[in-house]
């Protein structure tokens, strides 16, 4: 589904208009997307939503002579046509003269690429998916109830998107993608709940997938019936993929140069250090077709490629777009590390910059992760449990991870849904109402086992699709609220 | 067709398809973002945006969608599709909306200097000057002694016109304006690091910066951060002590421990797979959703805190970060007493849950933008100030702790088990605040324990601005989280 030539001539009109108006760099990105969402609670559908967007983002820059940095701006045109493009783009280019230079902008992708990886990111079944959405939700709910739940809440998202990119350096193409993802939280009582997730592009046997996910949530809820208050203290911890997805997303935010510059990560200054066990390898992988953020090229038309972020326990690389790569190389030169040259890792994205997560937010060209992929370890969940000779807590879901100081990585997070105490290699009992307190680097360093059961996680608390197994960590502190 | 006519047409067309209720909300907005770090602009971005959100209730099922191509034909196609989406949802118990007074009105936010009257150069100058002032904190004029090593400023302005029309015949037009600044400051001393996130904002024009002394507040907070990073020391507290929390901390407590559990959609489970439920469900003895179930709060004795505790949410405070006179369902806004004299008094209700609770909406329906559905949200939530001065609260404390600001915080998804970690904190001894600073003390309390422990509330009020996240896709909306000083008796302090 990857085409080298962009669709239609609107992208070309945008690029040509911007260049004629005096822009040194132009990236035109056209998106046509249709998304659906069903939210349900109390085992009944609350709302069925549909969004249909067609817009073009046009990034323009001017790079003054003898200057390392440049002036940047982005305009979004809804429902674009030639007339709108020809009227808006020249204004946006001339507006650059009024702006100061951006210290973050050091240039765009100037290499020209003749081909891109061929990827199948689209399932034709998505066209009719939303029509059978309510039936699938019903199946999800019914299967959770058959497994023991009294009621269920959740969400199912689905959609398709056609993305076209063209830059004035001749890069770009068109690709079409589709996705389906969902969350179900099954309840046996208000404090006995189990959550399960689904994230896939492949709609083959989708009914069975919904059935399995519902059943898993229902079983999990039933297992934690009559959970008792947990005892605060130090335990070993088994994180489900859902929990690991959240904790590691918070750590891996630090592989973004913007977070490093802002002092928002404990990974700053740790490049090349051993931060985890030999078994820990994490890759930013835009080429894994099942990954919900996969793509053949990024928003500057750089062909996608995987990047080792952590390899055999060593923090090896961060993600870059061409701009931050040039900035990083410059910083290395200043620090007299001439041999260290950063390059784009194909992670450029024209993303939203703002607080409201809506169409009203302006766009900005920044490095952004694709999918995180953990290398599978050698353990099954059962082995992790049975080899637990010390008191261990198994958390299946969590939320509200917050930091005392992001640059140090001190955090706490609140487990929710099923949580179990493991003693002498066996699940002893369900527990509740504890809080996990720790440091992101300590969690990474104290990993004692990595599972082989890789699962894609993407939900409300995990924004970057993450392929991750169960992970066991030793010596974690749990606290509880008084009163 | 213009936005208003399209919104009218969307409602007419939805009704012609047989919908019980149709609501169209057209928004035309213009945003500017200034992203600045350590003396340099990282970006200046602007974005005009227009669109319409349409909600329909069809056969007791709810559908929502957007229109971004402004032709009659497109409106027809989209409303038709949204209506079909609702229809196939087949709820077990049909949804109904509460009956509300029909209104036709227009209102404006109190803007003296519109953002478009201020040049980009002036906006840039303000940010550059502010950054220079922050940089000076703790270092005098010597740049190499700079203590706040990393300063990120995110400055935002947005002006918008909104038109909401419902099939009940209500029409509300508004001119809205929002300005905010969010600061992330990383300070460092010889052996310690501290990080401060600070948000300020208001529904006003450019004049907000002067009227609210924004620069002075940020510089004052920066100086306090430098003091904290240089002087705070870890101390342990074996026995319970009295804790006084400042406006910033009382604000986040009002928001998390009282505001969120008071959201009717949480109580009824609609947020359970995302932002969670509410322990009020047990407190009110609610089994689950039904058709027009009545919970009469007047008939119940729902004691939830000490008698001195009253918590108010008031969207009608002119120019506040969450100011509005009509909500996104055309219901007139009004102050709401969530807790009155220690008793649960009122919940956040939109029309969906107004009906569910057997009453009417209290104007709590807000959405983060035209592409999001309106749901029950907080606005300006705070503990109601009482009679004591801050000094009077302190003078009765023999041994205690004053927590002026916080860093890490979180709460479980039923809003029962909360945690707040102090940032700028001082020991109180024999009725006086000492210069002994305490590093990162933690209060980990259940909501009832927290609310029961309050024995005195000060008579002043200071606000902060935050963005509150809820729903799916997540809808961050601006809220204020300030309040008075609170005294909490006999509290276990961890760290």
Interface residues (C-beta under 8 A of the other chain):
Chain A: X36 X37 X38 X39 X41 X42 X43 X44 X45 X46 X47 X48 X49 X50 X51 X52 X53 X54 X55 X72 X73 X74 X75 X76 X78 X79 X98 X99 X100 X101 X102 X103 X104 X105 X130 X131 X133 X134 X151 X153 X154 X155 X183 X184 X185 X187 X190 X191 X195 X261 X262 X263 X264 X353 X354 X355 X356 X357 X358 X359 X360 X361 X362 X363 X364 X399 X400 X401 X402 X403 X404 X405 X406 X407 X408 X410 X411 X412 X413 X414 X416 X433 X435 X460 X479 X480 X481 X482 X483
Chain B: X27 X29 X31 X32 X33 X35 X37 X40 X41 X42 X43 X44 X45 X46 X47 X49 X50 X51 X61 X62 X63 X64 X65 X66 X68 X69 X78 X81 X82 X85 X86 X88 X89 X90 X91 X92 X93 X95 X120 X121 X124 X149 X150 X152 X156 X158 X160 X182 X184 X186 X193 X194 X195 X268 X269 X270 X271 X272 X273 X274 X276 X277 X281 X282 X288 X289 X368 X369 X370 X371 X372 X373 X407 X408 X409 X410 X411 X412 X413 X414 X416 X417 X418 X419 X421 X440 X444 X445 X446 X448 X449 X450 X452 X467 X472 X473 X474 X475 X476 X477 X478 X492 X494
